[in-house]
Amino acid sequence: MEEEEWNNKGGPGAGPGSGVWLGINGYPAPRAPRPHSLHSSVSPALLSSLILLVSAPALAARRGRQTEAMLTLLVLTAAVLLGAAPRSDAIVIYTGWERHALVGSDVRLSCSFFSWRWTSEDVTFSWSYRPDGARDSISIFHYTGGAPYVDNKGPFRERLEFVGNPARRDGSILIRNLDFNDNGTFTCDAKNPPDIVGRPSSVRLLVFEKVPIQAGVITGAIIGVVLGLLILVVAIYYLMRFLVARRVFNLSVSKHGKKGKGKEGSQQRQAGPSK
C-alpha cells in the first residue's frame, strides 16, 4: 500500500510543512469528526418539552382542570418520547436515475444529500465511473477541504468541471464534449461529518447520436390524444342536444302559431253571417 504524504500547497507533489495531509490517492484526507457535546445531543425541543411536562400538571391542577391536565400530560409525554428517540446519523444521497445526451454536448450530473446535521465545513463529495461492460469503477473526482480535485489520469481529466455548491449540499459535476465511450454508470458519495454512513447513489449516462423518444413522452402523447377525443365526443354530444332542443322549440312555436290562426278564422266566419 502506498504511503501518505504531506502536502504544503494543498495539491499533489508539494514539499513538507503545509497543513494538508494527502491520502493514498493523492487527495487531501478528510479531517477527523469533531467530538459531540452534550448541548448538541440534546435538542431545544426536548428541553422545552421536559419543562412543560413538569409544569403543566401543576398549572392545570390549580385551575381545577384535571381532564385538561391529563390530556396535556399525554401529549407532552409523546412529544418527549419522540424527541428523545435516537436519530440516525446516516446520510441520504440523491442523484438522477438516468440521463440522455447527444454526442458532443455537455451534461450535468446532479448529486445532493440529506443529513440531520448542519452542513459541515468538512463536507466531501466523491465521484466514480464504471464504463459499460466493465466490472471495476475508477475515481474521477473528489471534493474536500473546500477545494475540488479532478483525477489527472482518468478519461475526464480535461472535460470535467465542478459546478456544485457544497454550502447548499450540492456536489454536481459537468462533463463536456460527450462521446459514445462515456456511456456508463456514475456514482456519487458524500460525507457530512459526523454523518459519514450512507449508501452512494448512481446515475446512468447514455450518449446517443440522436436522443430517442422516451417512454414518458409516448405515454403523455397517448394520454393527450385520449383526452382530446373525450373532449370532442362531449362537445359533439352537447351540440346535438342543442340542435335537437332548437328543432323541438321551432316545431312547438310553429304548431302553436297554426292553432292561433285557425281560431281567428273560425271566429271571423261565425261573426260574418250575424251581420
Secondary structure, DSSP 8 states (H G I E B T S, - for coil): ----EEESSSSTT--SS-SEEE-TTSSB---------HHHHS-HHHHHHHHHHHHHHHHHHHTT-HHHHHHHHHHHHHHHHHHHS----B-EEEE-SEEEEETT--EEE-EEEE-SS---TT-EEEEEEEETT-SS-EEEEEEETTEEEE-SSSTTTTTEEE--BGGGTB--EEE-S--GGG-EEEEEEEEBTTB-B---EEEEEEEESS----HHHHHHHHHHHHHHHHHHHHHHHHHHHHHHHHHHHHHHHHHHHHHHHHHHHHHHHHHHHH-
